[in-house]
């Protein structure tokens, strides 16, 4: 039995600049952190070695791995020619909520399979392979930030270079600032889910427009400002930067926000928050706000949404357990 866990992520600023249509011309960057909510993968040889069993939101048992319906399982298991196993995925948070669950699934699966084959694989290589699976092989209209954020873990400034390389730079600040940031950030579940690929496809199609390019360039500058503020042990402008970033992001595609989300956001801003954003591609999922701790009770009372408890985490994808197994 092998068990791995891969964290979900919260992206603060720069999302959208991690898409190839943008960063290959201008370069992109995001500031994000992983959180202590995970995608778990378990794997062991299947009792009937002539079959492969997969458990996720559905159950599949196939005699030929070419018949697997789940697109990521199908792609990865066929690429690596692994069969006769049972693999189960369990997540702390459902998909379609803006926390990078798809990439956490892909990174976690690749990590689990590498462990099963008895091979070490670096976090950078895991992220690179996950990007290859999701973007190149499966054609998802997504960027690269999630794969690197969930693979490396921690609070990072991630740069996407014109030559297609990626740099992951940990953000250096004091424990006191990180503690204060954690205390002053609050998240709520909107109850809405979304199809990230549809939203990102619209955003991808809009990237070449001059006004959208201008927005993304400004969002990159805001990500740099956020990094600089943390490095200077300064949080006073954190909310204002989040707010400007959200105002720029919601203009990238019409489906990123909607009247209900706008109403929730306005209510939060009138109830003590100094800035925030909708996490992920948009359309639903989690709303994150920077709100001084002493004002959060008033915010909760007015917003009428379920708060989501979380902590920052620093490990990234990791192996939880390795039991008896048959090595190749």
Residue, then its C-alpha position, 0 to 999 in steps of 0.5 A: x500500500x502506498x499513500x500520498x497527499x498533495x495540498x490544495x492551493x490559494x492563489x493571491x495574485x497574478x492568475x492568468x499570466x501563467x497561460x502560455x499565450x501570455x507568458x511566452x510573450x510577456x512573462x508571467x508570475x503569481x504569488x500563492x500558497x498551499x493549504x492544509x487541505x489535501x488530495x489523497x491517493x492510495x495504491x496497491x496491487x489489485x487482487x485480480x491482477x488481470x484488471x485495474x480498479x479506479x475509485x474517484x467520484x465513480x468506480x471503474x474496473x477495466x481489463x484493458x487500461x485503454x478502456x479507462x474513462x477518467x481522462x487523467x487516469x487514462x492518459x497517465x496509466x497508458x503512458x506509463x503502462x501500469x495495470x493490475x493495480x487499485x488506485x483510489x483518490x479522496x479529496x478534502x474539498x470537491x472539484x470545481x471550487x477554485x483550489x487547484x483540485x485537478x492539478x493536485x489530482x494529477x501531481x498526486x497520481x504521478x507522485x504515487x506511480x513514481x513511488x510504486x515504481x521505486x523511483x525518486x522524482x523531484x517536485x519540479x519534475x512532478x510539476x513539469x510532468x503534470x503540466x505536460x499531461x493536463x495542457x499538452x496531452x489532454x489539451x486543457x485551456x489552463x495555466x501552469x501555476x497550480x501544478x507548481x504550487x501544489x507540488x512545491x508547497x509553501x508560500x511562493x512567488x512563481x515566475x513563468x518565463x518566455x522560454x517555457x521554464x518556471x522558477x519557484x521562489x519561496x517568499x521570505x518573511x517573518x513568522x510574525x507576519x505569516x501568523x498575522x497574515x493567516x489570522x487576517x485572511x478568511x475564506x467562505x464557500x459560496x455554494x457555487x461550483x464552476x466549469x473551470x475549463x469553460x471559463x479559462x477557454x473564454x479567458x484564453x481567447x481574450x488574452x490577445x486583446x490589448x485591454x486584457x493584456x494590459x490587465x494581466x501586465x498590471x496583475x503581474x505588477x501587483x503580484x510583485x508588489x505583494x511579494x515585496x510587501x511580505x519581504x518588507x514585513x508589511x501587511x497594510x496594503x495586502x487587502x488593497x492589492x488583492x482588491x485591485x487584482x480582483x477588479x482587474x481579473x474579473x474583466x478578463x472574461x465575462x464568466x469570471x464573476x456574476x451578479x451574486x458573487x459581486x453582491x457577496x463581494x460588495x457586502x464583505x467590503x462594507x463589513x470590514x474586508x479591505x480586499x479579496x478575490x474569488x479563487x480559481x478560474x471564477x464563477x463559483x467556489x471560494x471567496x477569500x478576503x483580507x479582513x482584520x481579525x477584530x472585524x471578522x465576526x461582523x463580516x461573518x454575520x453579514x455575509x451569511x456564508x459558511x467560513x472555511x477553516x484552513x492553515x498555510x502548509x509548507x510540505x507540498x506533495x508528500x508520501x504518507x505511507x509505504x507498506x508492503x508491495x511488489x517492486x518491479 
